[in-house]
Structures are given as structure tokens and as C-alpha cells.
Amino acid sequence: MSRATCATIHLGALRDNLRRSRELAGTARIMAVVKADGYGHGLERVARALHEADAFGVACIADGQRLRAAGIRQRIVVLSGIDEPADIAEMHRLELESAIHHQTQIDWLASDRDPRPLRVWLKVDSGMHRLGIAPSMVHQAHARLRSLPNVDAEIGLMTHFANSDVFADVQTKAQIECFEQCAGDLPGSVSMSNSAGLLGWPQANRQWVRPGGLLYGISVVEGRTAEQFGLRPAMTLSSKLIAINRVRRGDTIGYAASWTCPEDMDIGVAQIGYGDGYPRSAAAGTPVLVNGRRAPLVGRVSMDLVTIDLRQHGDARIGDPVVLWGKHLPVEEIAAAAGTIGYELTCGMTRRVRFLEDPN
Ligand SMILES: *Cc1c(COP(=O)(O)O)cnc(C)c1O
């Protein structure tokens, strides 16, 4: 038998979350961000479930290739654009659109002899200081792009928020103002918001929004789960109990003997560990669901197994289901217990995890 560890992807949740995005987006169109294999949910599977999205955002041309091979016909934007001159021909072949975040990319376009117009999005650095053209250079870069015969005349404008998940923070407001000042008078569609922008900064909606995490039912907003925003988790990670052992008061559990039993008790062992992508940093006390009810982890997460305090689960039996995150157990809560964000957890499933699809 194969291992019990499964990631179930709820296709209906993806569709519902897209619908919820539309409510939040108003008239803005939705570029569904599906980078990193659809945040670990499976690129083609996610794109098919989100077939009502207006466009897809990916991190590399290879993802665009996979989407086209799967028959996806929407616009696809490569969020970091061309990485070398040869990418331009590949973008044409696959009908992909390129973010332009650096003068070097404009140089490559200027030297390219392909007469076909490439669709581009000029990326403005409004304050995140990762990718983007500096505000003082935006007009010049835009003018240069417009002068190139192999660049489509409709140039989109894009920027990315550094801190939109903190609704009270002043940086997002400053970034919107910075964008207005350096690019507000340029023609073309504007795209600013990621998921947190869409949830907390409606004034940034403009013509296009770019939600990622929100579509998967994951929140990065401090202290708020996606369910509290009316979203449904799109992944449930589950396994089962493969052992229940009686241990004595004073016995220690697992590697480094880091947890000591305060009384005689039952310890459950579930078939999942960091070799599946469950975070090793999840401390004792991190909740799992045994038969749908919470139980805390004890001891260290191993490569293949975790150990669970079953004192409140006298009815538990070998073979019973264990949920690590998903429905009724927000991935945000597990991420907080492991010192990370939900995105890193869903992106981190390893190849031995079986993926199942749930139409709901
Ligand atoms: C990842 C990404 C997004 C989506 O971010 P979420 O927080 O997942 O909504 C949007 N735009 C760009 C440029 C990105 O890299």
C-alpha cells in the first residue's frame, strides 16, 4: 500500500474563492496568480478550476508552457518577464506577456529583430525595492518601450505592495501615491493589488488585480484566517493513525526526548513528517484533527511520522483519519505555530504526497 499522506484539492473552493475575488474586485479584472505550481496545489488543476479568471500570472516561461500545453487560452503574464534575449521568441510562440522591470530587458527588446509586437507590462518600483523601474526613470522607460516597433502599443502598468497585509500600515498608501506621481498620467491598464491589497485596499483595485493566496483560501493578514474573509481552504492535508501506544508517566517521546509524559497516556502516531512537507519547526502543542477533533502534537516532527497526545481521544483507533491542515484547521494557524506563512506550507509538499481532487 502507498502511504496514507494525501493533499486533497477542493476544486469548488478554488471556484468560490475566485467568485469572492470578483466581489472584492468590483470592475477590475482578475489575473489569477498560479506561480510555484499554483501555490503547491497543481498548476494545470488550478488553472482548469479557475477557468473563469481573466488572465493568469506565472513566475517563469516554463509555467506558461505547461498552461498552453494544458489548453489554457487566457492571457498569461510572466511576472518577472524575459530573463535572456532568447526568451522573446519563446514568449511569441506561447503568446505570453512579459513584465518589464529592468532597463536590460528593454535593451534586449531593442536589439531583437522579430517584428511581431510583444505585449508587456511596465513594472514600477513604488517602494518595495525588489523588482521594478525606479520612479524617476518610469517615463523614460515607457517612452522607450513605446518607440519600439516590436512592443505592443498597449503597455500595462504594474506595481507590487510590500506590506498590504498590515491594513493599518502607512507604506501601502505611500506606494499608491508614489505610483500616481510617477505613472499616474501614463496611458494603459494599471495593476497594483495582490490578495492583501484586494482585501484591505479597495482604492488600489484599478483595472486589474493579481490575487494569489486568496484564491487558495490562504490569508497573510496578521491574525486573520482566510475563512474569516469568506474564503474556503483549497487544500486539505491528511493522513491516518498507524499506531496507538500506551506510555507511562515520565516516558519521553521521540527524537531528543523533548517531551515528557505527565501521566500514563496514549500516544498516536500518524504517517506524515517533514519528508512530506509538514514543517519540522511545528512545536509541541501544534494542533491536528483526529476524527475531526483537535489534538496537540507532542515531541519532534520526524521525517515520516508525527506523535500526537490522544488523552482527549479515548475512542481513537488505528486507521483513523488525521488532518494536518485544511477544512476546519486553517493552514495559517499551523504556519504561525511553525514560524512561517501558509504559502510556504502549501508550496512545500514533496513528491511522495499523493494529490486527490475533490469536486467541492
Ligand atoms: C506572488 C505575486 C502576487 C500574488 O500575491 P498574493 O499575496 O499571493 O496574492 C501578485 N503579484 C506579484 C508580482 C507576485 O509576485
PDBQT file of the ligand as one rigid body, heavy atoms in Angstrom, charges set to zero:
ROOT
HETATM    1  C1  LIG A 401       3.003  36.423  -5.869  1.00  0.00    +0.000 C 
HETATM    2  C2  LIG A 401       2.581  37.680  -6.522  1.00  0.00    +0.000 A 
HETATM    3  C3  LIG A 401       1.250  38.104  -6.456  1.00  0.00    +0.000 A 
HETATM    4  C4  LIG A 401       0.200  37.397  -5.632  1.00  0.00    +0.000 C 
HETATM    5  O1  LIG A 401       0.461  37.605  -4.267  1.00  0.00    +0.000 OA
HETATM    6  P1  LIG A 401      -0.540  37.040  -3.140  1.00  0.00    +0.000 P 
HETATM    7  O2  LIG A 401      -0.054  37.593  -1.862  1.00  0.00    +0.000 OA
HETATM    8  O3  LIG A 401      -0.417  35.555  -3.185  1.00  0.00    +0.000 OA
HETATM    9  O4  LIG A 401      -1.884  37.483  -3.527  1.00  0.00    +0.000 OA
HETATM   10  C5  LIG A 401       0.896  39.223  -7.175  1.00  0.00    +0.000 A 
HETATM   11  N1  LIG A 401       1.811  39.910  -7.900  1.00  0.00    +0.000 NA
HETATM   12  C6  LIG A 401       3.105  39.536  -7.973  1.00  0.00    +0.000 A 
HETATM   13  C7  LIG A 401       4.050  40.330  -8.783  1.00  0.00    +0.000 C 
HETATM   14  C8  LIG A 401       3.531  38.415  -7.288  1.00  0.00    +0.000 A 
HETATM   15  O5  LIG A 401       4.825  38.060  -7.329  1.00  0.00    +0.000 OA
ENDROOT
TORSDOF 0
